[in-house]
Amino acid sequence: MAKKVPLECTDCGSRNYSTTVKDNSGERLEIKKFCGVCNKHTVHKQTK
């Protein structure tokens, strides 16, 4: 079963994206996305 989780910008801390992940995955997801607050591409990490 997939679970919806938010992605948080590592620079400013804003949560502007969400994605689905499997429940049994052991590590946190890291994706490089565009942050509208920082106005640049930054790494976004999975949060709880």
LUMLUM-70581 format. One record per atom (N, C-alpha, C): residue number from 1; atom name; x, y, z; residue in one letter. Coordinates in Angstrom, 1 decimal. Example, Ala and Ser with C-alpha at 12.3 -4.5 7.8 and 13.67 -1.06 7.14 Angstrom:
<nodes>
<node pos="1" site="N" x="13.2" y="-5.7" z="7.8" code="a"/>
<node pos="1" site="CA" x="12.3" y="-4.5" z="7.8" code="a"/>
<node pos="1" site="C" x="13.2" y="-3.3" z="7.8" code="a"/>
<node pos="2" site="N" x="12.8" y="-2.2" z="7.1" code="s"/>
<node pos="2" site="CA" x="13.7" y="-1.1" z="7.1" code="s"/>
<node pos="2" site="C" x="12.9" y="0.0" z="7.9" code="s"/>
</nodes>
This chain:
<nodes>
<node pos="1" site="N" x="0.8" y="-1.2" z="0.0" code="m"/>
<node pos="1" site="CA" x="0.0" y="0.0" z="0.0" code="m"/>
<node pos="1" site="C" x="0.9" y="1.2" z="0.0" code="m"/>
<node pos="2" site="N" x="0.6" y="2.2" z="-0.9" code="a"/>
<node pos="2" site="CA" x="1.4" y="3.4" z="-1.0" code="a"/>
<node pos="2" site="C" x="0.8" y="4.4" z="0.0" code="a"/>
<node pos="3" site="N" x="1.8" y="5.3" z="0.5" code="k"/>
<node pos="3" site="CA" x="1.4" y="6.3" z="1.5" code="k"/>
<node pos="3" site="C" x="1.9" y="7.7" z="0.9" code="k"/>
<node pos="4" site="N" x="1.0" y="8.7" z="1.1" code="k"/>
<node pos="4" site="CA" x="1.4" y="10.0" z="0.6" code="k"/>
<node pos="4" site="C" x="2.2" y="10.8" z="1.7" code="k"/>
<node pos="5" site="N" x="3.4" y="11.3" z="1.3" code="v"/>
<node pos="5" site="CA" x="4.3" y="12.0" z="2.2" code="v"/>
<node pos="5" site="C" x="4.7" y="13.3" z="1.6" code="v"/>
<node pos="6" site="N" x="4.9" y="14.3" z="2.5" code="p"/>
<node pos="6" site="CA" x="5.3" y="15.6" z="2.0" code="p"/>
<node pos="6" site="C" x="6.8" y="15.7" z="1.8" code="p"/>
<node pos="7" site="N" x="7.3" y="16.5" z="0.9" code="l"/>
<node pos="7" site="CA" x="8.7" y="16.8" z="0.6" code="l"/>
<node pos="7" site="C" x="9.0" y="18.2" z="1.1" code="l"/>
<node pos="8" site="N" x="10.1" y="18.3" z="1.9" code="e"/>
<node pos="8" site="CA" x="10.5" y="19.6" z="2.5" code="e"/>
<node pos="8" site="C" x="11.8" y="20.1" z="1.9" code="e"/>
<node pos="9" site="N" x="11.9" y="21.3" z="1.5" code="c"/>
<node pos="9" site="CA" x="13.1" y="22.0" z="1.0" code="c"/>
<node pos="9" site="C" x="14.2" y="22.0" z="2.1" code="c"/>
<node pos="10" site="N" x="15.4" y="21.6" z="1.7" code="t"/>
<node pos="10" site="CA" x="16.5" y="21.6" z="2.7" code="t"/>
<node pos="10" site="C" x="17.0" y="23.0" z="3.0" code="t"/>
<node pos="11" site="N" x="16.8" y="23.9" z="2.1" code="d"/>
<node pos="11" site="CA" x="17.3" y="25.3" z="2.3" code="d"/>
<node pos="11" site="C" x="16.4" y="26.1" z="3.2" code="d"/>
<node pos="12" site="N" x="15.1" y="26.2" z="2.8" code="c"/>
<node pos="12" site="CA" x="14.2" y="27.1" z="3.5" code="c"/>
<node pos="12" site="C" x="13.2" y="26.4" z="4.4" code="c"/>
<node pos="13" site="N" x="13.0" y="25.1" z="4.2" code="g"/>
<node pos="13" site="CA" x="12.1" y="24.3" z="5.1" code="g"/>
<node pos="13" site="C" x="10.7" y="24.3" z="4.7" code="g"/>
<node pos="14" site="N" x="10.4" y="24.9" z="3.5" code="s"/>
<node pos="14" site="CA" x="9.0" y="24.9" z="3.1" code="s"/>
<node pos="14" site="C" x="8.6" y="23.6" z="2.5" code="s"/>
<node pos="15" site="N" x="7.3" y="23.2" z="2.7" code="r"/>
<node pos="15" site="CA" x="6.8" y="21.9" z="2.2" code="r"/>
<node pos="15" site="C" x="5.9" y="22.2" z="1.1" code="r"/>
<node pos="16" site="N" x="6.5" y="22.1" z="-0.2" code="n"/>
<node pos="16" site="CA" x="5.7" y="22.5" z="-1.3" code="n"/>
<node pos="16" site="C" x="5.4" y="21.4" z="-2.3" code="n"/>
<node pos="17" site="N" x="5.8" y="20.2" z="-2.0" code="y"/>
<node pos="17" site="CA" x="5.6" y="19.0" z="-2.9" code="y"/>
<node pos="17" site="C" x="5.1" y="17.8" z="-2.0" code="y"/>
<node pos="18" site="N" x="4.4" y="16.9" z="-2.6" code="s"/>
<node pos="18" site="CA" x="4.0" y="15.6" z="-1.9" code="s"/>
<node pos="18" site="C" x="4.1" y="14.5" z="-3.0" code="s"/>
<node pos="19" site="N" x="4.4" y="13.3" z="-2.5" code="t"/>
<node pos="19" site="CA" x="4.5" y="12.2" z="-3.4" code="t"/>
<node pos="19" site="C" x="4.1" y="10.9" z="-2.6" code="t"/>
<node pos="20" site="N" x="4.0" y="9.8" z="-3.3" code="t"/>
<node pos="20" site="CA" x="3.6" y="8.6" z="-2.7" code="t"/>
<node pos="20" site="C" x="4.8" y="7.6" z="-2.6" code="t"/>
<node pos="21" site="N" x="4.9" y="6.9" z="-1.5" code="v"/>
<node pos="21" site="CA" x="6.0" y="5.9" z="-1.3" code="v"/>
<node pos="21" site="C" x="5.4" y="4.7" z="-0.7" code="v"/>
<node pos="22" site="N" x="6.1" y="3.6" z="-0.9" code="k"/>
<node pos="22" site="CA" x="5.7" y="2.3" z="-0.3" code="k"/>
<node pos="22" site="C" x="5.9" y="2.4" z="1.2" code="k"/>
<node pos="23" site="N" x="5.1" y="1.7" z="2.0" code="d"/>
<node pos="23" site="CA" x="5.2" y="1.7" z="3.5" code="d"/>
<node pos="23" site="C" x="6.5" y="1.1" z="4.0" code="d"/>
<node pos="24" site="N" x="6.9" y="0.0" z="3.3" code="n"/>
<node pos="24" site="CA" x="8.1" y="-0.8" z="3.8" code="n"/>
<node pos="24" site="C" x="9.4" y="-0.3" z="3.4" code="n"/>
<node pos="25" site="N" x="9.5" y="0.9" z="2.8" code="s"/>
<node pos="25" site="CA" x="10.8" y="1.4" z="2.4" code="s"/>
<node pos="25" site="C" x="11.6" y="1.9" z="3.6" code="s"/>
<node pos="26" site="N" x="12.8" y="1.6" z="3.8" code="g"/>
<node pos="26" site="CA" x="13.6" y="1.9" z="5.0" code="g"/>
<node pos="26" site="C" x="14.2" y="3.3" z="5.0" code="g"/>
<node pos="27" site="N" x="14.5" y="3.8" z="3.8" code="e"/>
<node pos="27" site="CA" x="15.2" y="5.1" z="3.8" code="e"/>
<node pos="27" site="C" x="14.3" y="6.2" z="3.3" code="e"/>
<node pos="28" site="N" x="14.7" y="7.4" z="3.6" code="r"/>
<node pos="28" site="CA" x="14.0" y="8.6" z="3.2" code="r"/>
<node pos="28" site="C" x="14.3" y="9.0" z="1.8" code="r"/>
<node pos="29" site="N" x="13.3" y="9.5" z="1.1" code="l"/>
<node pos="29" site="CA" x="13.4" y="9.9" z="-0.3" code="l"/>
<node pos="29" site="C" x="14.0" y="11.3" z="-0.4" code="l"/>
<node pos="30" site="N" x="14.9" y="11.5" z="-1.4" code="e"/>
<node pos="30" site="CA" x="15.6" y="12.8" z="-1.7" code="e"/>
<node pos="30" site="C" x="15.5" y="13.1" z="-3.2" code="e"/>
<node pos="31" site="N" x="14.8" y="14.2" z="-3.5" code="i"/>
<node pos="31" site="CA" x="14.6" y="14.5" z="-4.9" code="i"/>
<node pos="31" site="C" x="15.0" y="16.0" z="-5.1" code="i"/>
<node pos="32" site="N" x="15.7" y="16.3" z="-6.2" code="k"/>
<node pos="32" site="CA" x="16.0" y="17.7" z="-6.5" code="k"/>
<node pos="32" site="C" x="14.8" y="18.3" z="-7.3" code="k"/>
<node pos="33" site="N" x="14.1" y="19.3" z="-6.7" code="k"/>
<node pos="33" site="CA" x="13.0" y="19.9" z="-7.2" code="k"/>
<node pos="33" site="C" x="13.1" y="21.4" z="-7.2" code="k"/>
<node pos="34" site="N" x="12.3" y="22.2" z="-7.9" code="f"/>
<node pos="34" site="CA" x="12.3" y="23.6" z="-7.8" code="f"/>
<node pos="34" site="C" x="11.5" y="24.1" z="-6.6" code="f"/>
<node pos="35" site="N" x="12.1" y="25.0" z="-5.9" code="c"/>
<node pos="35" site="CA" x="11.4" y="25.6" z="-4.7" code="c"/>
<node pos="35" site="C" x="11.0" y="27.0" z="-5.1" code="c"/>
<node pos="36" site="N" x="9.7" y="27.4" z="-5.0" code="g"/>
<node pos="36" site="CA" x="9.2" y="28.7" z="-5.3" code="g"/>
<node pos="36" site="C" x="9.6" y="29.7" z="-4.3" code="g"/>
<node pos="37" site="N" x="9.9" y="29.3" z="-3.1" code="v"/>
<node pos="37" site="CA" x="10.3" y="30.3" z="-2.1" code="v"/>
<node pos="37" site="C" x="11.8" y="30.7" z="-2.3" code="v"/>
<node pos="38" site="N" x="12.6" y="29.7" z="-2.5" code="c"/>
<node pos="38" site="CA" x="14.0" y="30.0" z="-2.7" code="c"/>
<node pos="38" site="C" x="14.3" y="30.5" z="-4.2" code="c"/>
<node pos="39" site="N" x="13.4" y="30.2" z="-5.1" code="n"/>
<node pos="39" site="CA" x="13.5" y="30.5" z="-6.5" code="n"/>
<node pos="39" site="C" x="14.6" y="29.9" z="-7.2" code="n"/>
<node pos="40" site="N" x="14.9" y="28.6" z="-6.8" code="k"/>
<node pos="40" site="CA" x="16.0" y="27.8" z="-7.4" code="k"/>
<node pos="40" site="C" x="15.7" y="26.3" z="-7.2" code="k"/>
<node pos="41" site="N" x="16.5" y="25.5" z="-7.8" code="h"/>
<node pos="41" site="CA" x="16.4" y="24.0" z="-7.7" code="h"/>
<node pos="41" site="C" x="17.2" y="23.6" z="-6.4" code="h"/>
<node pos="42" site="N" x="16.5" y="22.9" z="-5.5" code="t"/>
<node pos="42" site="CA" x="17.2" y="22.5" z="-4.3" code="t"/>
<node pos="42" site="C" x="16.8" y="21.0" z="-4.0" code="t"/>
<node pos="43" site="N" x="17.5" y="20.4" z="-3.1" code="v"/>
<node pos="43" site="CA" x="17.1" y="19.0" z="-2.7" code="v"/>
<node pos="43" site="C" x="16.0" y="19.1" z="-1.7" code="v"/>
<node pos="44" site="N" x="15.0" y="18.2" z="-2.0" code="h"/>
<node pos="44" site="CA" x="13.8" y="18.1" z="-1.1" code="h"/>
<node pos="44" site="C" x="13.8" y="16.7" z="-0.5" code="h"/>
<node pos="45" site="N" x="13.7" y="16.7" z="0.8" code="k"/>
<node pos="45" site="CA" x="13.7" y="15.4" z="1.6" code="k"/>
<node pos="45" site="C" x="12.3" y="15.0" z="2.1" code="k"/>
<node pos="46" site="N" x="12.1" y="13.8" z="2.2" code="q"/>
<node pos="46" site="CA" x="10.8" y="13.2" z="2.7" code="q"/>
<node pos="46" site="C" x="10.7" y="13.6" z="4.2" code="q"/>
<node pos="47" site="N" x="9.5" y="14.0" z="4.6" code="t"/>
<node pos="47" site="CA" x="9.3" y="14.3" z="6.0" code="t"/>
<node pos="47" site="C" x="8.1" y="13.4" z="6.5" code="t"/>
<node pos="48" site="N" x="7.9" y="13.4" z="7.8" code="k"/>
<node pos="48" site="CA" x="6.8" y="12.6" z="8.4" code="k"/>
<node pos="48" site="C" x="5.5" y="13.2" z="8.2" code="k"/>
</nodes>
